[in-house]
């Protein structure tokens, strides 16, 4: 079974487009800053 992300990348690839997945490390630099970034 293909994941949602895999399906999305496949559809974008068919259109000649791309995507970027970003990650946030929890607690870096502080937990308060992490909360600000994700809310």
N, CA and C of each residue as an Amber inpcrd file, in Angstrom:
protein
   117
   0.8460000  -1.1790000   0.0000000   0.0000000   0.0000000   0.0000000
   0.8950000   1.2480000   0.0000000   0.5540000   2.1770000  -0.8570000
   1.3240000   3.4190000  -0.9560000   0.8130000   4.4240000   0.0770000
   1.7250000   5.1470000   0.6930000   1.3580000   6.1330000   1.7070000
   0.7490000   7.3770000   1.0620000   0.1060000   8.2000000   1.8800000
  -0.4550000   9.4670000   1.3830000   0.6360000  10.3400000   0.7970000
   1.7820000  10.3660000   1.4600000   2.8910000  11.1860000   0.9670000
   3.3890000  10.6410000  -0.3640000   3.5040000   9.3160000  -0.4570000
   3.9410000   8.6960000  -1.7060000   2.9930000   8.9970000  -2.8510000
   1.6900000   8.9360000  -2.5720000   0.6850000   9.2480000  -3.6000000
   0.8030000  10.7020000  -4.0490000   0.9880000  11.5820000  -3.0930000
   1.1070000  13.0080000  -3.4120000   2.3210000  13.2670000  -4.2940000
   3.4600000  12.6710000  -3.9250000   4.6660000  12.8520000  -4.7260000
   4.4880000  12.2630000  -6.1240000   3.7880000  11.1470000  -6.2350000
   3.5370000  10.5490000  -7.5510000   2.7020000  11.4820000  -8.4190000
   1.6380000  12.0560000  -7.8290000   0.7850000  12.9830000  -8.5910000
   1.5650000  14.2190000  -9.0150000   2.3620000  14.7520000  -8.1140000
   3.1570000  15.9290000  -8.4600000   4.1660000  15.6030000  -9.5520000
   4.7790000  14.4390000  -9.4700000   5.7590000  14.0210000 -10.4640000
   5.1200000  13.9180000 -11.8490000   3.8930000  13.4090000 -11.9110000
   3.1800000  13.3080000 -13.1860000   2.9640000  14.6820000 -13.8140000
   2.8100000  15.7000000 -12.9690000   2.5930000  17.0690000 -13.4420000
   3.9060000  17.8150000 -13.6690000   5.0370000  17.1590000 -13.3910000
   6.3270000  17.8300000 -13.5260000   6.6160000  18.7910000 -12.3850000
   5.9360000  18.5870000 -11.2600000   6.1190000  19.4500000 -10.1010000
   6.8960000  18.7030000  -9.0200000   7.2870000  19.4300000  -7.9930000
   7.9890000  18.8160000  -6.8700000   7.4080000  19.3550000  -5.5680000
   7.8980000  18.8240000  -4.4590000   7.4230000  19.2520000  -3.1470000
   8.5740000  19.2010000  -2.1610000   8.3680000  19.8430000  -1.0410000
   9.3700000  19.8670000   0.0150000   8.6810000  19.5330000   1.3330000
   9.2500000  18.6000000   2.0710000   8.7470000  18.2680000   3.4010000
   9.7310000  18.8450000   4.4090000   9.2110000  19.6450000   5.3200000
  10.0740000  20.2280000   6.3430000   9.8390000  19.5330000   7.6820000
  10.8320000  19.5430000   8.5110000  10.7610000  18.9170000   9.8320000
  11.1680000  19.9280000  10.8870000  10.5300000  19.8250000  12.0350000
  10.8770000  20.6700000  13.1740000  11.2900000  19.7430000  14.3130000
  12.4320000  20.0090000  14.9110000  12.8850000  19.2210000  16.0530000
  12.2670000  19.7970000  17.3200000  11.4470000  19.0110000  17.9970000
  10.7770000  19.4730000  19.2130000  11.8050000  19.8370000  20.2720000
  11.6100000  21.0030000  20.8660000  12.4850000  21.4380000  21.9450000
  13.7330000  22.1720000  21.4960000  13.8580000  22.4340000  20.1990000
  15.0530000  23.1300000  19.7100000  14.6370000  24.4520000  19.0980000
  14.9680000  25.5610000  19.6140000  15.8880000  25.7460000  20.7250000
  15.2210000  25.5600000  22.0950000  13.8960000  25.8340000  22.1930000
  13.1850000  25.5990000  23.4570000  11.8030000  25.0430000  23.1380000
  11.1540000  24.4470000  24.1420000   9.7980000  23.9410000  23.9320000
   8.8240000  25.0740000  23.6110000   8.9920000  26.2290000  24.2500000
   8.1230000  27.3810000  23.9590000   8.2460000  27.7930000  22.4920000
   9.4660000  27.8130000  21.9810000   9.6700000  28.1780000  20.5770000
   9.0490000  27.1450000  19.6480000   9.1270000  25.8710000  20.0140000
   8.5160000  24.8240000  19.1980000   7.0100000  25.0400000  19.1080000
   6.3780000  25.3410000  20.2330000   4.9300000  25.5740000  20.2470000
   4.5790000  26.7460000  19.3420000   5.3540000  27.8060000  19.3790000
   5.1030000  28.9720000  18.5220000   5.1880000  28.6030000  17.0430000
   6.1120000  27.7240000  16.7100000   6.3010000  27.3460000  15.3090000
   5.1610000  26.4960000  14.7570000   4.5690000  25.6650000  15.5890000
   3.5740000  24.7150000  15.0840000   2.1320000  25.1320000  15.3580000
   1.9260000  26.2730000  15.9950000   0.5470000  26.7210000  16.2340000
   0.2750000  28.0200000  15.5220000
